[in-house]
């Protein structure tokens, strides 16, 4: 094995499991489910095509050892009233369509989610996410040792290798860069909501929300940071 291959293998083993706390948050915290999103200057809270402000499902600072995204801030938003799976559209040369984060998502005119990688996220929003209960997240490093099929751990994590529930999926950003696996949300993960909030369509419970119908979600991001929204959410089950 060459030195480059050894470095690549070591990088694939670097991962951090993401653990959900139980004590409700009462102030802005950078690593959280719900809570106060931290934005780059000028970044607005994303809105769905339906006009509703998207719900902040989770956010965290990406650990510095996970290059090329180390030190960036990841935020995952999803409309509470549009619960569906994502479908990729590619051009003839195999790239995702231009501005795929805003492109039509049939039968919808635009996506119902927004994933952001912010490089200077120093500003918390004035108000917290109103629907998803605000809880702290803790990131703990672990070695994501692949199994006999080359798959990583099936858990809520950043870095390491994906645990592909189906065949691996690879995409090229519209800018030409190969998207890199960054984060995984396990299948069926539920996000508790505040009392009295609207029920999410096709969810399993009246007091929780799902991401992408509860599919396993693999976030693939542009390593060249061509746009803060240059992230594709692969859904599998």
C-alpha positions as CSV (number, residue, x, y, z in Angstrom):
1,X,0.0,0.0,0.0
2,X,1.4,3.4,-1.0
3,X,1.9,6.2,1.6
4,X,-1.0,8.1,-0.1
5,X,-3.3,5.1,0.3
6,X,-2.3,4.7,4.0
7,X,-3.1,8.4,4.6
8,X,-6.5,7.9,2.9
9,X,-7.3,4.8,5.0
10,X,-6.4,6.6,8.2
11,X,-8.6,9.6,7.2
12,X,-11.5,7.2,6.6
13,X,-11.2,5.8,10.1
14,X,-11.3,9.3,11.7
15,X,-14.9,9.8,12.9
16,X,-16.9,11.4,15.8
17,X,-20.1,9.8,17.1
18,X,-22.8,12.4,17.7
19,X,-24.5,11.9,21.1
20,X,-27.8,13.6,22.0
21,X,-28.2,15.1,25.5
22,X,-31.4,15.2,27.5
23,X,-31.3,18.5,29.3
24,X,-33.2,21.2,27.3
25,X,-31.1,24.1,26.1
26,X,-32.0,27.6,27.3
27,X,-29.3,29.6,25.5
28,X,-27.5,29.5,22.1
29,X,-25.1,26.5,21.8
30,X,-23.1,25.7,18.6
31,X,-23.7,21.9,18.8
32,X,-27.4,21.2,19.1
33,X,-30.6,19.6,17.9
34,X,-32.9,22.6,17.3
35,X,-31.8,25.6,19.2
36,X,-30.4,28.9,17.9
37,X,-28.7,28.4,14.4
38,X,-25.3,30.0,14.0
39,X,-25.0,31.7,10.6
40,X,-22.4,33.4,8.5
41,X,-22.9,37.1,8.2
42,X,-25.7,37.8,5.7
43,X,-27.1,34.2,5.8
44,X,-30.8,34.2,6.3
45,X,-32.9,31.4,7.9
46,X,-33.8,29.1,5.0
47,X,-37.4,29.0,3.7
48,X,-39.2,26.2,2.0
49,X,-40.8,26.8,-1.4
50,X,-44.2,26.7,0.4
51,X,-43.2,29.9,2.2
52,X,-42.7,28.3,5.7
53,X,-39.4,28.8,7.5
54,X,-37.6,25.5,7.5
55,X,-37.0,23.7,10.9
56,X,-33.5,23.5,12.2
57,X,-33.0,19.8,12.9
58,X,-29.4,19.9,14.0
59,X,-26.1,21.8,13.8
60,X,-22.5,21.3,15.0
61,X,-19.0,22.5,14.5
62,X,-17.1,20.0,12.3
63,X,-14.0,18.7,14.2
64,X,-10.7,20.1,13.0
65,X,-9.3,16.7,12.1
66,X,-11.9,16.1,9.5
67,X,-10.4,17.9,6.5
68,X,-11.3,19.6,4.2
69,X,-14.3,20.6,6.4
70,X,-12.6,20.9,9.8
71,X,-13.6,24.0,11.6
72,X,-16.7,24.6,9.5
73,X,-20.2,24.7,10.9
74,X,-22.8,22.3,9.6
75,X,-26.6,23.1,9.8
76,X,-29.4,20.8,8.6
77,X,-32.8,22.3,7.9
78,X,-36.0,20.5,6.6
79,X,-39.5,21.7,6.1
80,X,-41.9,20.4,8.8
81,X,-44.8,20.2,6.3
82,X,-43.0,18.5,3.4
83,X,-41.7,15.1,4.4
84,X,-40.3,13.2,1.4
85,X,-37.2,11.6,0.0
86,X,-34.6,13.5,-2.1
87,X,-34.0,12.5,-5.7
88,X,-30.8,13.5,-7.5
89,X,-30.9,15.0,-11.1
90,X,-27.7,14.9,-13.1
91,X,-26.5,16.5,-16.3
92,X,-25.2,14.5,-19.3
93,X,-21.6,14.7,-18.0
94,X,-22.5,13.2,-14.7
95,X,-22.6,16.3,-12.6
96,X,-25.4,17.3,-10.4
97,X,-27.5,20.1,-12.1
98,X,-26.4,23.7,-11.5
99,X,-27.4,25.0,-8.1
100,X,-28.8,21.6,-7.2
101,X,-29.6,22.9,-3.7
102,X,-32.2,25.1,-5.3
103,X,-33.2,23.1,-8.4
104,X,-36.7,21.6,-8.8
105,X,-37.4,18.5,-6.8
106,X,-40.4,16.9,-8.6
107,X,-43.2,17.2,-7.8
108,X,-42.0,20.3,-5.9
109,X,-40.6,23.4,-7.6
110,X,-37.6,23.5,-5.2
111,X,-36.2,21.4,-2.4
112,X,-37.9,21.2,0.9
113,X,-34.5,21.1,2.8
114,X,-31.3,23.1,3.0
115,X,-28.0,21.9,4.3
116,X,-25.4,24.6,4.9
117,X,-21.6,24.5,5.6
118,X,-20.8,27.9,7.1
119,X,-17.1,28.9,7.3
120,X,-17.6,32.0,9.6
121,X,-20.7,31.1,11.6
122,X,-20.2,33.5,14.5
123,X,-23.8,34.9,14.8
124,X,-26.6,33.0,16.5
125,X,-30.1,33.8,15.4
126,X,-32.1,36.1,17.6
127,X,-34.7,33.4,18.3
128,X,-34.5,29.6,18.6
129,X,-36.0,27.0,16.3
130,X,-39.7,27.0,17.3
131,X,-40.7,23.4,16.6
132,X,-37.8,21.0,17.2
133,X,-36.9,20.7,20.9
134,X,-33.5,22.3,21.7
135,X,-31.1,19.7,23.1
136,X,-27.3,19.6,23.3
137,X,-25.1,17.5,21.0
138,X,-21.7,16.1,22.1
139,X,-19.1,14.8,19.5
140,X,-16.9,12.0,20.7
141,X,-14.0,10.7,18.5
142,X,-13.9,7.0,17.6
143,X,-12.2,4.8,15.1
144,X,-14.8,3.9,12.4
145,X,-13.2,0.5,11.5
146,X,-14.9,-0.9,8.4
147,X,-16.6,-4.3,8.6
148,X,-16.0,-7.2,6.2
149,X,-18.0,-5.3,3.5
150,X,-16.0,-2.1,3.9
151,X,-18.9,-0.3,5.6
152,X,-18.6,2.0,8.6
153,X,-20.7,2.1,11.8
154,X,-24.4,2.6,11.4
155,X,-24.8,5.5,13.9
156,X,-25.2,9.3,14.1
157,X,-21.7,10.4,13.2
158,X,-19.5,12.8,11.3
159,X,-16.5,11.5,9.3
160,X,-15.5,7.9,8.9
161,X,-17.2,5.7,6.3
162,X,-20.9,5.5,5.4
163,X,-22.8,2.3,6.3
164,X,-24.6,2.3,3.0
165,X,-28.0,0.5,3.4
166,X,-28.0,0.0,-0.4
167,X,-25.4,0.4,-3.1
168,X,-22.9,3.2,-2.5
169,X,-23.8,6.5,-4.3
170,X,-21.2,8.9,-5.6
171,X,-21.9,12.4,-7.1
172,X,-20.0,15.2,-8.7
173,X,-20.8,18.7,-7.7
174,X,-22.0,21.1,-10.4
175,X,-18.6,22.8,-10.0
176,X,-16.8,19.6,-11.0
177,X,-15.5,18.4,-7.7
178,X,-16.3,14.9,-6.4
179,X,-18.6,15.2,-3.4
180,X,-17.2,13.8,-0.2
181,X,-19.0,11.9,2.5
182,X,-19.3,14.0,5.6
183,X,-22.1,13.0,8.0
184,X,-24.7,10.2,8.5
185,X,-28.1,10.2,10.2
186,X,-29.3,6.7,11.1
187,X,-32.6,5.3,9.7
188,X,-35.7,6.1,11.8
189,X,-34.0,8.8,14.0
190,X,-36.7,10.8,15.6
191,X,-36.5,14.5,16.6
192,X,-38.7,15.5,19.4
193,X,-40.9,18.6,18.9
194,X,-42.3,21.2,21.3
195,X,-45.9,20.7,22.5
196,X,-48.6,22.1,20.3
197,X,-46.5,22.2,17.1
198,X,-48.1,21.0,13.9
199,X,-47.9,17.3,13.2
200,X,-45.5,16.3,10.3
201,X,-47.0,14.4,7.4
202,X,-46.0,10.8,7.1
203,X,-44.2,10.9,10.5
204,X,-44.4,7.9,12.9
205,X,-45.5,10.0,15.9
206,X,-47.4,13.2,16.6
207,X,-44.6,14.6,18.8
208,X,-41.6,13.8,16.7
209,X,-40.3,14.8,13.2
210,X,-38.3,12.8,10.7
211,X,-35.7,13.8,8.1
212,X,-36.5,12.6,4.6
213,X,-39.2,10.1,5.7
214,X,-36.9,8.6,8.3
215,X,-34.5,7.2,5.7
216,X,-30.9,6.8,6.5
217,X,-29.3,10.1,5.4
218,X,-25.7,10.5,4.1
219,X,-24.5,14.0,3.6
220,X,-22.1,14.4,0.7
221,X,-20.4,17.9,0.5
222,X,-18.4,19.8,-2.0
223,X,-14.7,19.8,-0.8
224,X,-14.1,23.0,-2.7
225,X,-16.7,24.9,-0.8
226,X,-18.1,26.3,-4.0
227,X,-21.3,27.3,-2.2
228,X,-22.4,27.1,1.5
229,X,-25.4,25.0,0.3
230,X,-23.2,22.6,-1.8
231,X,-24.3,19.5,0.0
232,X,-26.4,16.5,-1.3
233,X,-28.5,14.4,1.1
234,X,-28.5,10.8,-0.1
235,X,-31.5,8.8,1.2
236,X,-31.5,5.0,1.6
237,X,-33.3,2.3,3.6
